[in-house]
Amino acid sequence: MVGTLYIVGTPIGNLEDVTMRALRVLREVDLIAAEDTRRTARLLQHYSIATPTTSLHEHNERGKSPHLVRKLQDGLSIAVVSDAGMPLVSDPGAVLVRAAREAGVPVQVVPGPSAVTAALAGAGISGPFAFVGFPPSSGRERTAWFDSIGRMTAQMPVVFFEAPHKVQRTLTKLVSLLGDRPIIQARELTKVFETLAEQPISALASGSERPRGEFVFILPHFVPEPTIPSADQAQETSARMLVDFREMTNKGAKPRAAAKALAPRYGLPAGEIYRLCLTDREN
């Protein structure tokens, strides 16, 4: 008889935030595949659960999944857990789940806490939203990522995660690309020092406090108010835009990519920036 693969949600901070069903499943399965066995051990010890664990993280999931699928086919039941919250949400597990389904292994979800929905609820935000995970680490992909979330916020709030040691760098990048708009920062959700506050991006970026804990950021739905600049203001803005465009292209950026990156900052379509800047360069 084939076993079952369980996707189990675990607490995002407070160990009391776990369902009775999750505890029962973790006790009854033959094996727990954990993102970090040391962190999962704290939860298991707290509830006196002695089920064996094995590691399943981004660096070994592809190689280890076939082995776990064979165990499932042999009749063992396995629970997948991440360090916090629901597995697969910016966490490992997707490779194993797909492999199990392809092998005909039943997959059951045991829902649990989510830092994304907890932050949205605490911020008083309802309706559609976009969750985009963690920003890319570097390069053009990172700039394109920030550019894309700037466009998304014209339609709906955007939620993303960031590691503590990268928070200041990310906020500084946001200010430079999107301007100093409001942002909601949720930290240490469900823990003793939980904070959730809305401030201008620059205020958080310039904070002297050393970032600690897990961070969730929400960029609220944002549509710039239309303004009619004076002739002097329009000329000054165009001059700044041309300087930025030249700097980016001189550093190797292609003209269309530079125009696309500048679009959120200046509130103009990338095509219009491209046309204006190329016309100026030709003159």
Residue, then its C-alpha position, 0 to 999 in steps of 0.5 A: m500500500v502506498g504511503t501519503l505525503y503530508i504538507v504541514g504548516t508549522p508556527i511562524g514564531n509562537l509555538e502555540d500557533v499549531t493545529m491539533r491535526a498538524l500535531r497528530v500528523l507529525r506524530e503518526v507519520d513515519l518520517i518528517a522531511a524538514e528544511d532545518t532539522r535543528r529548528t524543527a526539533r524545537l517544535l517536536q521537543h515542545y510537543s514531545i513528538a519523537t518521529p525521526t527527521t531528515s533534511l530537505h532543503e533547497h540544496n538537496e531536494r532535487g537529489k533526495s526527492p527520488h529516494l523519499v518517493r521510493k519510501l512513499q511507494d513502499g508504504l511509508s508516510i512522510a510529512v514535509v515541514s519548513d522552518a516556519g509557516m507553510p512549506l513551498v511558500s518561498d520554501p523547499g518542497a515543490v520538487l518532492v510534491r511534483a515527484a510524488r504526484e507523478a508517481g501516484v502518491p497521495v498528497q494531503v495539505v495540513p494548513g497552518p500559519s502564514a507570515v504573508t496573510a498574518a502581515l496583511a491582516g495586521a495591516g488591515i489590507s483585504g482584497p487582491f494582492a501579489f506575493v513575490g517572495f524574496p528579491p534576487s540577490s544581485g544584477r540586472e535580475r534584481t533591478a528588473w524585479f524592483d521595476s516589476i513590483g513598482r508596476m504591480t502596486a498600481q494594481m494591488p498591494v505587493v508582499f515580499f520577504e527579505a533576510p535581516h542582513k539585506v534589509q537596508r540594501t533593499l530599502t535603499k534600492l526601493v527608494s532610488l527606483l520607486g521614490d519615497r512612498p509608504i511601506i509596511q514592515a512586519r517583523e517577528l510576527t507572533k513573537v514577543f517583540e512583534t512589530l508592524a508599522e507603516q512609514p516612508i521607505s526612507a525612514l526605515a532605510s535610514g534606521s540605525e537599529r540593527p535588523r533582526g528577525e524575519f521581515v515581511f514587507i507590504l508595498p500598498h496599492f499606490v497610484p501617483e496623483p496626477t500633477i501639472p508641473s510648471a514649465d521650470q519643474a518640467q524642464e528640471t525633471s527632464a534634465r534629471m532624467l536625461v542625466d540618469f539615462r546617460e549615467m546608466t547607458n554609460k555604465g553599459a545599460k542598453p537604452r531600452a533597459a535604462a528607460k524601463a528602469l527609470a519609468p517608475r521613478y519619473g512616472l512616465p511610460a518607458g517608451e516615452i522616456y526612451r524616445l525623449c532621451l534618444t532624441d536629446r542624444e541625437n541633438 
